[in-house]
């Protein structure tokens, strides 16, 4: 009996000793177990229960709320109409104050307004007809348009002669140039929004175009050669105008023109546009974009050329004492003017020329300071590879401020676009189903003259939709 009592007491003491282990003993015991498990390849560094991070409670994520915003124009899913129908002109010499004078006198003050490039006049015309279908994430716009610019340039040397006179009997020369192009175009703008957030908008715009009038830079040159007691004045040069039909037939028998044959002169190019809403909210405050316009695919080919040439032939100036006054006033008998035998007109020449529209790159941004399209500030900067007027590379820029209320629309802008400085406004009335816009700008090749009403353009547009 005593033996059994001794075994029970020893077991109870052992159990008490096990539960009475110190932290050091527990750590030692855990190390023994870990080393044994590592030796058997079973240890995987378990996390002590007391060290494990508590599991975070599940909270359902609420998607960001989008502001409804105010799109411009107020969304019409389907619409058609005309846009940008207008015409304008500009010069870099005469302002409104000069034009309203009873008599224009080419004096020193007026002469100083003429830049190195001489006296330049530009005229342009635009007209667009369109049908648009737009949903929230994609759309198709079909446009038919006519747009063009034509320019004339007179040399500064001629005005130098008129203003400064020719007391030292120096010779003078210069060139009168004409250049420009008018295009008819049919284009399809296919655009869609990409990414899960639909913040990226991509547009692909294939275009078919026909140059209805194309004038490479050419013209007539004058030479004034001063000799003792007499002067020799001569003009020579040529002007070529290319068209998709015969100018001779147009002027003499327009009823026989096969207008469908004009399509044989067609060319193709492609424009691309990408814009990105910088924030998740579709109508938040910033959109940035990049546009490439008129990437050549196939050049247009014009088959007909109208040619005007003037054979160089010196004419004696009868009265050298009144040389300047005669040039300015066109006095009778001052020149032995050329007769018809010296001028050649030919409107039915065959002369093929390949025409590509200038490629243009633009980087732009649309800032909406209030998070909606009620107020929008648009800016852009770009590069035209070869302008249609002079064939030179140059930069463009624009800055526009828009106010888009539910009914009234206002746009103010300033720009340097295709060699012309422009400052103007557009006013619109939006009645939801019908919108009417009218606009006006003042313009010139010269910045100072653009603010002096030396050129103006007016345009209008209307759209109907649901």
Secondary structure as GFF3:
##gff-version 3
##sequence-region A 1 466
A	DSSP	alpha_helix	2	19	.	.	.	ID=ss1
A	DSSP	alpha_helix	23	39	.	.	.	ID=ss2
A	DSSP	beta_strand	78	91	.	.	.	ID=ss3
A	DSSP	alpha_helix	96	99	.	.	.	ID=ss4
A	DSSP	alpha_helix	108	111	.	.	.	ID=ss5
A	DSSP	beta_strand	119	134	.	.	.	ID=ss6
A	DSSP	beta_strand	138	154	.	.	.	ID=ss7
A	DSSP	alpha_helix	156	164	.	.	.	ID=ss8
A	DSSP	beta_strand	172	194	.	.	.	ID=ss9
A	DSSP	beta_strand	200	227	.	.	.	ID=ss10
A	DSSP	beta_strand	230	243	.	.	.	ID=ss11
A	DSSP	alpha_helix	247	252	.	.	.	ID=ss12
A	DSSP	three_ten_helix	254	256	.	.	.	ID=ss13
A	DSSP	three_ten_helix	259	265	.	.	.	ID=ss14
A	DSSP	beta_strand	267	277	.	.	.	ID=ss15
A	DSSP	beta_strand	286	298	.	.	.	ID=ss16
A	DSSP	beta_strand	300	310	.	.	.	ID=ss17
A	DSSP	beta_strand	315	317	.	.	.	ID=ss18
A	DSSP	three_ten_helix	320	322	.	.	.	ID=ss19
A	DSSP	alpha_helix	323	329	.	.	.	ID=ss20
A	DSSP	three_ten_helix	340	342	.	.	.	ID=ss21
A	DSSP	beta_strand	343	355	.	.	.	ID=ss22
A	DSSP	beta_strand	360	367	.	.	.	ID=ss23
A	DSSP	beta_strand	375	384	.	.	.	ID=ss24
A	DSSP	beta_strand	394	404	.	.	.	ID=ss25
A	DSSP	beta_strand	408	417	.	.	.	ID=ss26
A	DSSP	beta_strand	420	430	.	.	.	ID=ss27
A	DSSP	beta_strand	434	444	.	.	.	ID=ss28
A	DSSP	alpha_helix	447	450	.	.	.	ID=ss29
A	DSSP	beta_strand	455	465	.	.	.	ID=ss30
###
